[in-house]
Amino acid sequence: MRKKNLIFILGFIMCFLAAYKGMVFSPSFTMMFVAAGMGFCIMAEILYMVQNEGDMRAANNTSVAEKTGRMTIGVGICSRIFYIIGMIWVFPAVIIYATGDDWMNGCMKAAGIGSIVLCGIWFGWMWKKGEIRLAVWGKAVELLISLAGALLAVFCGINSVALIPYGAGLLLLTIARLSEGKENKVRECFFLAGLVLMTVFPSAPMLGGVL
């Protein structure tokens, strides 16, 4: 693992520990789900780093490519599954926190429609570029669930303002996961920034209930 990746991973872990500390300070099902979701998303991104590094080695060495080809594909699939599981935890976390909000039903409908429309636009763009393949279908499922969770948090944040940084962080994670590249540190910067914003939600009560 490269030093730059290790630095990002350390940042990911620090965010998770801060969120976990906030969950312990203010225990609730919402905070438990937030921490669990962050944990799965972080594991997913670390697996992506492992896959990306394996792909880079394989591109420079044919013998390595033959040995690690199936393994990197498996790691990539696990990364996607972990991330989807992490984003699924967003829904109960937000719904429990925003229960009683008069706009709740409208927020859920808006999140559903918004995620379908945005995912459809992305999928159409990929179709136009001629890049429709099996991996893209998996990425579309990930994007749909990720957008739905992020938009739900953002829309519910209109009345429950503590959800605003959480929703913004989820959107940054979604953007980061869309980006791919051999030396794409912009992706990791977006992902880390998203985690920092998400951490504000469970950590704020420790700072005197700012939100």
Disulfide bonds with the S-S distance in Angstrom:
none
